[in-house]
Amino acid sequence: MNMSFNNPVLSKELKLRFRSFKGFNGILFFLLAMCVFVFGYIFLTVSIEGNSYFRPSQSFVLFAFLSFIQLGLVLFTAPGLTAGSISAEREKQTLPILLTTSQSSFQIISGKLLSSVAFLLLLIVAGLPVYSLVFLFGGISPWDFLKILLFLFVTLLAIGSIGVMFSTLIRRTIVSMIATYGTMLFFSVVTGFLFIIVLQVKMFNQMGTIVSPTYIGHFLASINPAVLFATFLSPELERSLHEMTLIDFPIWAGYLIFYVLISVFSIFIAVKKLRVNMKRSK
């Protein structure tokens, strides 16, 4: 794979995406929604309690809400931006032209992926001034803030890679988008539901006996984005998870390993399958 930093596909996609009036409208409405939520929460909290100040505990609640809003933005926007990156080219009949250029498969896939990732990163970065208002009232450490941003990027890269992979494997954009959203919902919702079921079944089967470690339950908790963010915001929750599963392995480490592997695997499959129809048997 050609690892050159000169990627015409990425340059073209960035110009098209960042010069689009629709893209800047999306950023504007997202920032307006964040401002309305933050200042509305501060105003209502101060008005209801009849105080002229904002306590650190209230600032932490605001930080938690904003963190889950950012997570929801990544989970529900990344599939829409990446699931049609290759299939849309195929539907417009421009993919054969793109494949006949001197660009390698890796440059095409990485250009499509990174342009979408860059736009979502712009959304996240644009919201940082509003996000950082919580530091004015205390209750939040810079390390908590950096952890949230780091794992937002890991989640964004993984969901985006899955979207590009399905876009390469599936010919229709709408089907690719459904598959990507389905995968995202499985990781963010179904894994949490399965985690609860596994723990309940384990507790029921081991009533009155020696409790053994629940590896499946710990794995399901480790790959759920909502559970990870909840453990960041409440360290007591992570300790409770370790007590329930009897596995003393950090949730964040399992999440990081799993989603980095998912990203690498998805990009590898997309690169290998991009030109599969162009191969000729000898």
N, C-alpha and C positions, 0 to 999 in steps of 0.2 A: 504493500500500500504506500502511495506517495504521501509523505508527511509534510510536504512543502507548505509554508505559511502563505504562499501566494495562491489564493483560492478565488478565482473569478466568480464561481457560483455563490460563495458567501458574500462577496462584494456586491453582486447584482441583487441578491435577496435582501441585503441590508438596505440598499438604496431604495428598492421598491417598498419595503415595509416601513422604513423610517421617514420616507417622504410622502407617505400616504396621509391624506387628511383624516381618513377614518381612524388611523392609528392614534393620532394626536387627540381626536375626539374621545377615544377610549380612555386615554390617560387622564384627560380633563375630567370626565365623569367619574372615574375611579377616585381621583383626588377629592372631588367635591363630595362624594359619598363618604370618604374617610373623615373629612373635615366636619361634615354634618354629624356623623356618629360620635366623634371625639368631643366636639364642643357641646353637642346635645347631651352627652353623658355627664360631662362636667357641670353643665348648667342645671340639669335635673337633680344631680346628687347634692349640689350645694343648696338648691332651692328647697328640696324635700327636708333636708336635715337642718335648714335654717342657719348654716354656718357660712363664714366668709373665707373658709380655707378648704383644701382638698387633702385628705389624709393619705399617707403612703399605702395603706391597705387598699384604699379605693383606687389608687394609681395602679396597683398590681392587678386588680380586676380588669381595669381598662387595658392594660398590657396583654392580659390573657385573651380578652376579646379580640384585640387587634391581631394577635398572633394567629388565632384560628381563622380570622378573616383572610389574612395573607395565605394561610394554608389552603383555604377554600378557593382563593383566586388561582393558586398554582394547580390544584387538582382539577378544576373545572375549565380552566383556560388552556392549559398545555395540550390536552388532547385535541381541542379544536384548532390549534395553531399548527400542529404537526401531523395529524392524521391524514391530511390531504396533500402533503408536501410532494410526494412522488405520484400518487394516484391522480392528482389534478393535472400534472404534466402528461400523464398517459391519456386522460380523457380529452385534453386539448390537443392531443397528437403532437406534442412538442418533445416528448421524452426520447424518441428515436434520434432527433436532431441533437439533443443534449448528450446522448450516449456516443454519438459519432465525433464529438469534440475530443481534444487531447486530455480532458479532465479524467482523472481516475475515479473509480467507483467510490472510494473513500472521500475524495474531495467533494463529490456531488452530495453524498449522504451527510457528511459533516457540515457542508455549507447550508443545506436545508435545515438541519437540526440546530446549528449554532445561531442562525438568524432568528429562529423562533425563541430560543433560549435567551438571546440578547434582548428581544422585545419584552419578554416577561421580566427579565432582570431590570430593564428600564422602569417598568411599572413598580417593582419593589423598591428600587432606589429612589424613584420620584416620591414615593410615600414615606421615605425615611424622616424628612423634617416633621411631618405630622406624627409619625410613629414615635419619634424621639421626644415628644412633648411630655411623655410619662416620666422622663428623667428630671423634669423641673419639680416634680412633687415627691421624688424619692421612692423607695421601695423596690427599685429595680437596679440590678448591677449590670455593668457593661458586658460582663461575661455571659449573662443570660441572654442579652440582646444578640451577641455574636453567635451563640449556639443556635438560636432560632434562625438566623440568617443562613448559617452554614447548612443546616439540614433542610431549609427551604430550597437551597440550590441543589442539594443531592436529590431531593424529591422531584424537583423540576427537571433535572437532567434525566432521571429514570423514566418519568412519565413521557417526556419528550422522545426519548429513545424508543420506547414501546410504540408510540404513535408513528414514528418514521418506519419502524419495522413492519407494522401492519399496513402502512401505506405502500410499502414495497411489495409485500406479499399479496395484497388484495387489490384487485383492479378497480373497484368502485369506491369512490371517496366516502359515500354515505355508509357503506358496510365497514370500511376501515375505521371510520369515526365511531360507529357503534361498538366495534370490537375494542377500541382503545378506551372508550368510556366504560365499557363493561369490565375491562381489566382494572381500571382505576377504582371502580366501585367495589370490586372484589377485594382489592388490597385495603381500601379505606373503610368499608362497611362490613362485608361478609367475614373478613378475618376476625373482627371484633365480636361478631355474633358467634362464630365458631369457637372463639376463645372462651366465651361464657359457657357454651354447651360442654366443651371439653372439661372445664373445671367442675361443672355440676355433675357430670357423669363420673369423673374421677372421685369426687367426694362421696357420691352415692355408693360406688363400688367398694370404697375403702373404709366404710363406716365400721369402727371397732377393730380395724386392722392397722398395721404399720403403713404410714403414708409414704409413698415413693415419689420421686421427682416426676414432674409433668413436662416432658421435653416438647411435646407438640403444642401444649398450651403456651409455653414460654416462647416458642418460635412464632406462633400466631400473634402474640402480643408484640414481639420484636419487629414485625414487618408492618404493623398498623401505624400509619402516620399520626392519627389522633391520639393513640396511646402514648407514642413517643413524645408528642408535644405536651401531653398532660403530665408526663413524668418530669419534663423540664420545668413546668410551672409548679409542680408539687412533688418534691423529692420523697415525701412520705408515701406517695402512690407507688413509686418504684420499689421501696422497701416492702410494701404490702404484696406486690407482685412476686418478689423473690420469696416471701414467706409462703405464698399460695402455691407456687410452682416448685419450690425447694431447689432452685437453680440460681446460683450466685454469679450470673453473667450479665454485664451491663446491657440494658435494652438498646441504648444508643449504638453500642458496638455491633450488635446483631443487625440493627437497622442499616448501619453504614455498610457493612460487608454485603448484605443481601442486595441492596439497591445499587451498589457499585457493580456487583456481578451482573445484575439485571441489565444495567446500562451497557456494559461491555458486550454481553451476549446479544442484546438487541441490535447494537450497531454492527456487530460481526455478521449476524444473519442478514441484515439489510444490505451490507456491502456485498456479501456472497450472492444474494438473490437478485441484485439489481440488473445484472446482465445475463441472467440464466437463459433467457430466451434467445440471446444472440449467439450462444455456443452452438457449434456444429460438430456432430460426431464424425470421426474420421473413418 
